[in-house]
Amino acid sequence: FLLSEFPLTSFIYFFRLLLYSILVFYVATNIGKNKEIEFSEILPFFEIAVIYASLLGIAQFYKQESVFNNYLILGEQPYNTSLKAILKENFLGKSFIPPYSLFRHPNTFAGFLSLLLPFLWYFRQHGKNLSFWISFVLGIICLGLTFSLVAIVSFIVSMVLLFCMKRIDFSGKPFFLLPLLIVVVSLLLPLLTGMQFIKNEPSLFRRAELLNGAYSNLVAYTPFG
């Protein structure tokens, strides 16, 4: 961040990344089998995060604008229908602004939910209480309101995989290579832009363009590109 054109902004992002890294290190070293804290003890915090983010998202969708309208209040991004560049989705002939919750884009919010909901489902296998069901139901509602097809499909695939894991013995089988294969194919998406079905699908070719930009930045501004 010392070489950035905007040192203060870069420092804030660097400091946030540092906090996340410290949290990851703390969880890795203190939570789990034979550790000071059992993993199940931190699940309520994830549930609270989903409940708060989802309630805020539902309120935003109802108002079709931000609730607090101020970054200083719990980190919400201000927006309303008068913004020309605001993302809108069509549903049943009407135009809606998907909820942003605490994120910079509805797709990011949807990605957060599509990852955390299966995560909570898996680790709450033996203790699905009221707080879990509230967070899970609210999360699914908000995931639908984001209209993010990729995140919704990811959530469904994750839940199907969890269902299969619970009922089928996959020991010794390359079952878990499937998610890795999906990731690799996704990263190679720019190589497939010549295919007609990608050209006809904005969701795919836009992501291919973004990946191309990311790879260019990685090469030009290593190691922070």
Disulfide bonds with the S-S distance in Angstrom:
none
